[in-house]
Amino acid sequence: MEVLAITYCRAMLGANRSMVAMIKDMRDRYSVSFTVLMPSVIDGDLEQVLISENIPYIVAPMKMWVMPVSASLKKFRSVSSVIKSVILNNSILKQIKGKRFDLIYTNNSTVQYGALLSEKLNVPHVWHVREFGRRDYDIDFSYPEKKRIGYFRKASAVIAISDAIKKYAEKELCPGAEIKRIYNGISLYKPLKQDFNKDKPIKIVYSGALQPGKNQIELLMAASLLIGKGEKDFEVYLIGDGNEYKENLKAYVKDQGIEEHIHFMGYRDDARELLDDMDLGIICSKSEGFGRVTCEYMESSLPVIGAAAGGTTEIIDDNETGFLYTLGDSNALADKILYFINNRDALETMGRKAYEKVYRDFSLERNTDEMYKVFKDSLREKNVKRY
């Protein structure tokens, strides 16, 4: 099976990390060959990763079919987007001329070229939906709604990474399309933690890009509340980088006088390894599509406190593998953190259960098996014999 995999950016964020892991696993266990098509204008580490993993790739100019919610002249932008997409798609067709692909796979809902290429080449198209669009990135689609929905309905399969994303897609993104939920898979390799923190200050970690949607401010507010009540037996580590929002977070920390307890770690390519030295994972996202970081916390035997929003509620078992709290309620978040400070045995009991759940429900192998079945079924529907 020869697959053209299309991605929307070159940064090794969650969507691309999931895609690369699936490609490697499906290649190794099912002998599926992939070529990755990626944009030429956005910097990132994807190209270097593909080279190191010996995954062929193509770089091409792309313009996504989305625009900021606040954009002006939306009708003009819509017409312009359709025209530019056709022109750029023709350019991509020239680049892949002579190559034979049995299936096209698109890694994100914000990139449209998989739908256009599928139509031109008459090959099946599997489309992954990983995000909430407006709620995650404050974006709207530039294509006319009817045309956009039509492309999703024509796809051989539309995959949602969680039940929360599936409901969003059915209601807002592509009503009428048949959508299948397949949870993301994580390449798991860590043994269960043996040394849980019994008496040292608790190390609390939030890993993720510093941006409003990830809502790190809520954790800082909870930390300020605890310190204001005299509770200082903890340290907060923020792994990730950002621009204006990062400066806002730093300003808040300074204003509250809590610098001693808050550590900005910046972007780290060893973020997953850093989790092994932590005790408690936090996820405050306003609308997490799935929660790859949540799973990585659990792989490191960390209980997790998460905002009850999006896919987070499908990963954390409340009172079992951690706690859920009401989004926006920093007092409730502070109370959950305080519970672990005062009940150190819970770090181990919940951490063990978190570890067991992530290995049971969110392994890479399980994800790959389900995705491979979708690929095969899509080929059968088009009577493609090469698989």
C-alpha positions in Angstrom: 0.0 0.0 0.0 1.4 3.4 -1.0 0.0 6.3 1.0 0.4 10.0 0.5 0.2 11.6 4.0 -0.6 15.4 4.1 0.1 17.6 7.0 -0.7 21.2 7.7 2.6 22.4 9.3 6.2 21.5 9.8 6.3 21.8 13.6 6.5 18.7 15.7 3.4 19.4 17.7 0.9 16.8 18.8 -0.7 16.1 15.4 2.6 15.6 13.6 4.0 13.5 16.5 1.0 11.3 16.3 1.3 11.0 12.5 5.0 10.1 12.5 4.5 7.5 15.2 1.7 5.9 13.2 3.7 6.0 10.0 6.6 4.2 11.6 4.5 1.6 13.3 2.3 0.9 10.2 5.4 0.7 8.0 7.2 -1.7 10.4 4.3 -4.0 11.2 2.1 -3.8 8.0 4.7 -2.9 5.4 2.8 0.2 4.3 4.8 2.8 2.5 4.3 6.5 3.2 5.3 9.8 1.5 4.6 12.9 3.5 3.5 16.1 1.8 4.2 19.2 3.9 4.1 23.0 3.4 7.2 25.0 2.4 6.7 28.2 4.3 6.5 27.2 8.0 9.6 26.4 10.0 9.7 23.3 12.2 11.5 20.1 13.0 9.4 17.7 10.9 11.7 17.6 7.9 14.7 16.6 10.1 12.6 13.9 11.8 11.4 12.4 8.5 15.0 12.3 7.3 16.2 10.6 10.4 13.4 8.0 10.2 14.0 7.5 6.4 10.4 8.6 5.5 10.2 10.1 2.0 8.6 13.6 1.8 7.6 16.3 -0.6 7.7 20.1 0.1 5.1 22.3 -1.7 3.6 25.7 -1.3 0.2 25.4 0.5 -2.4 27.8 1.7 -4.8 26.4 4.3 -8.5 26.8 3.8 -8.9 28.7 7.1 -8.7 32.3 8.2 -8.9 34.2 11.5 -12.4 34.7 12.9 -11.7 38.4 13.0 -10.7 38.6 9.3 -12.3 41.2 7.1 -13.6 40.8 3.5 -14.6 37.2 4.2 -16.5 36.8 0.9 -13.5 38.0 -1.1 -11.2 35.7 1.0 -13.5 32.8 0.3 -13.3 33.2 -3.5 -9.6 33.9 -3.3 -9.0 30.7 -1.2 -10.8 28.5 -3.7 -8.9 29.9 -6.6 -5.5 29.7 -4.9 -6.2 26.1 -3.7 -6.9 25.0 -7.3 -3.7 26.7 -8.5 -1.5 25.2 -5.7 -3.2 21.8 -6.1 -2.2 21.7 -9.8 1.4 22.5 -8.7 1.3 19.6 -6.3 0.0 17.3 -9.0 3.0 18.2 -11.1 5.4 17.4 -8.3 3.8 13.9 -7.7 3.5 13.1 -11.4 4.8 9.6 -12.1 4.2 8.5 -8.4 1.5 6.0 -7.7 -0.5 6.4 -4.5 -3.2 3.9 -3.5 -4.7 6.2 -0.7 -4.4 9.8 0.5 -4.4 10.5 4.2 -4.8 14.0 5.6 -3.6 14.6 9.2 -5.7 17.7 10.1 -9.0 19.3 9.2 -7.4 22.7 8.3 -5.7 21.4 5.1 -7.8 20.7 2.0 -5.4 19.3 -0.5 -6.1 15.7 0.3 -9.7 16.2 -0.8 -8.6 17.9 -4.0 -6.0 15.4 -4.9 -8.3 12.5 -4.1 -10.8 13.9 -6.6 -8.2 14.4 -9.3 -6.5 11.0 -8.8 -9.6 9.0 -8.1 -8.1 7.4 -5.0 -9.7 7.0 -1.5 -9.1 9.8 1.0 -9.0 9.3 4.8 -9.3 12.5 6.8 -8.2 13.0 10.4 -10.0 15.6 12.5 -7.8 16.5 15.5 -9.0 20.0 16.6 -12.1 22.1 17.4 -11.1 24.9 14.9 -12.6 28.1 16.2 -12.5 27.0 19.9 -8.9 25.9 19.6 -7.3 28.4 17.2 -9.9 31.2 16.7 -10.2 30.3 13.0 -13.1 29.9 10.5 -13.1 28.1 7.2 -12.6 30.2 4.1 -14.3 27.8 1.8 -18.0 28.1 1.3 -19.7 25.9 3.9 -21.6 23.7 1.4 -18.4 23.0 -0.5 -16.4 22.3 2.6 -19.0 19.8 4.0 -19.2 18.2 0.5 -15.5 17.4 0.6 -15.8 15.8 4.0 -18.8 13.7 2.9 -16.9 12.5 -0.1 -14.0 11.2 2.0 -13.8 7.4 2.3 -13.4 7.9 6.1 -13.4 10.8 8.6 -11.6 9.9 11.8 -12.1 11.9 15.1 -9.5 11.5 17.8 -12.1 11.6 20.6 -15.8 11.5 21.2 -15.7 15.2 21.9 -14.2 15.9 18.5 -16.6 13.5 16.9 -19.6 15.4 18.3 -18.1 18.7 17.2 -17.5 17.4 13.7 -21.0 16.0 13.4 -22.6 19.2 14.5 -20.3 22.0 13.1 -17.6 20.8 10.8 -19.2 18.3 8.5 -22.8 17.4 9.3 -23.9 14.3 7.4 -20.4 12.8 7.1 -19.8 9.4 8.5 -17.3 9.8 11.4 -15.4 7.1 13.3 -13.7 7.7 16.6 -10.2 6.3 17.0 -8.3 7.5 20.0 -4.7 8.7 19.4 -2.0 6.2 20.2 1.2 6.9 22.2 4.4 5.0 21.7 4.8 3.7 25.2 8.2 2.5 26.6 8.5 3.4 30.3 8.4 1.1 33.2 6.1 1.8 36.2 7.6 4.3 38.5 8.9 2.7 41.7 9.9 5.8 43.8 6.9 8.0 44.5 7.3 11.3 46.4 6.5 10.8 50.1 7.8 13.9 51.8 9.5 16.3 49.4 7.8 19.4 47.9 5.5 18.1 45.1 6.6 18.8 41.5 3.6 19.9 39.5 4.0 20.0 35.7 2.1 21.5 32.8 3.6 20.6 29.4 2.3 22.3 26.3 2.6 25.4 24.1 2.1 28.6 26.2 -1.1 29.9 24.6 -4.6 31.0 25.8 -6.3 27.8 24.7 -4.0 25.8 27.0 -5.0 28.1 29.8 -1.9 27.8 31.9 -3.1 31.0 33.8 -5.6 28.8 35.7 -2.8 26.7 37.2 -0.9 29.9 38.2 -4.0 31.3 39.8 -4.4 28.1 41.8 -0.8 28.2 42.9 -1.3 31.8 44.0 -4.3 30.8 46.0 -2.4 28.1 47.8 0.6 30.3 48.6 -1.8 33.0 49.8 -3.1 30.4 52.3 0.4 29.6 53.5 0.7 26.3 51.5 4.1 26.3 49.9 5.0 22.6 49.7 5.1 22.5 45.9 6.8 23.7 42.8 5.2 24.4 39.4 7.1 23.6 36.1 5.8 25.0 32.8 7.3 23.1 29.8 6.7 24.9 26.6 7.1 28.2 24.9 5.0 31.0 23.5 5.1 34.7 22.7 2.7 37.3 24.1 0.8 34.8 26.3 4.1 33.7 27.9 4.9 37.3 28.8 1.4 37.7 30.3 2.0 34.6 32.4 5.4 35.9 33.6 3.8 39.3 34.5 1.1 37.5 36.5 3.7 35.5 38.4 5.7 38.6 39.2 2.6 40.6 40.2 1.5 37.8 42.6 5.0 37.5 44.1 5.2 33.8 43.5 8.4 33.6 41.3 10.1 31.3 43.8 7.6 28.5 43.1 7.1 28.9 39.3 9.6 27.6 36.8 9.4 28.4 33.1 11.3 25.6 31.3 10.8 26.8 27.7 10.5 24.4 24.8 12.3 21.1 25.5 12.8 18.3 23.1 13.3 16.0 26.1 10.0 17.1 27.7 8.8 13.5 27.9 11.9 12.4 29.9 11.5 15.4 32.2 8.1 14.0 33.3 9.9 11.2 35.1 11.1 13.6 37.7 7.6 15.1 38.3 4.8 14.0 40.7 1.6 15.5 39.3 0.4 16.4 35.8 -2.0 19.3 35.1 -4.1 20.0 32.0 -6.2 23.1 32.0 -7.1 23.3 28.3 -10.4 24.9 27.4 -11.2 22.4 24.6 -8.5 19.7 24.4 -9.2 17.6 21.3 -7.7 14.4 22.8 -4.9 14.9 25.3 -1.6 13.4 24.1 0.2 15.2 27.0 -2.3 13.8 29.4 -1.4 10.3 28.2 2.3 11.1 28.5 1.8 12.1 32.1 0.1 8.8 32.8 2.9 6.9 31.1 5.2 8.5 33.6 3.0 7.2 36.4 1.6 10.6 37.3 -1.9 11.2 38.4 -3.5 14.0 36.4 -5.8 16.9 37.4 -7.6 18.1 34.3 -10.3 20.6 33.3 -13.6 18.8 32.5 -13.6 19.9 28.9 -13.1 18.3 25.5 -11.3 14.9 25.3 -9.8 15.3 28.8 -12.9 13.7 30.3 -12.4 10.6 28.2 -8.9 10.0 29.5 -9.0 10.9 33.2 -11.1 8.6 35.4 -12.2 11.0 38.2 -11.1 9.9 41.6 -9.3 6.9 40.0 -6.4 8.1 37.8 -6.6 11.7 39.0 -9.3 14.4 39.3 -11.5 16.5 37.0 -12.4 20.0 37.9 -14.8 22.6 36.4 -13.1 24.7 33.8 -12.6 28.2 35.1 -12.7 27.3 38.8 -9.2 27.9 40.0 -10.3 27.4 43.6 -11.4 23.8 42.8 -8.1 23.2 41.0 -6.2 24.5 44.1 -8.2 22.1 46.3 -7.3 19.1 44.1 -3.6 20.0 44.2 -3.9 20.4 48.0 -5.4 16.9 48.2 -2.2 15.4 46.8 0.0 17.6 49.0 -1.7 16.3 52.1 -2.3 12.7 50.8 1.0 11.5 49.4 -0.1 7.9 49.1 -2.6 9.1 46.5 0.4 10.0 44.2 1.2 6.3 44.1 -2.3 4.7 44.1 -3.6 7.0 41.4 -0.3 7.1 39.5 -0.3 3.3 39.2 -3.9 3.3 37.9 -3.0 6.1 35.4 -0.1 4.0 34.1 -2.3 0.9 33.8 -5.0 2.8 31.9 -2.7 4.4 29.3 -1.1 1.1 28.5 -4.5 -0.6 28.2 -6.4 2.0 26.2 -4.1 4.4 24.4 -1.2 2.4 23.0 0.3 3.2 19.6 -0.3 -0.4 18.5 -4.0 -0.2 19.2 -4.3 3.0 17.2 -2.3 1.7 14.3 -4.3 -1.5 14.1 -7.6 0.5 13.9 -6.2 3.0 11.4 -4.9 0.2 9.2 -8.3 -1.4 9.1 -9.8 1.9 8.0 -7.2 2.2 5.2 -7.9 -1.4 4.0 -11.7 -0.9 4.1 -11.3 2.4 2.1 -9.2 0.6 -0.5 -11.8 -2.2 -0.8 -14.5 0.3 -1.4 -12.5 1.7 -4.3 -11.6 -1.8 -5.5 -7.9 -1.0 -5.1 -6.1 -4.4 -5.0 -2.6 -3.3 -3.9 -2.7 -3.9 -0.1 
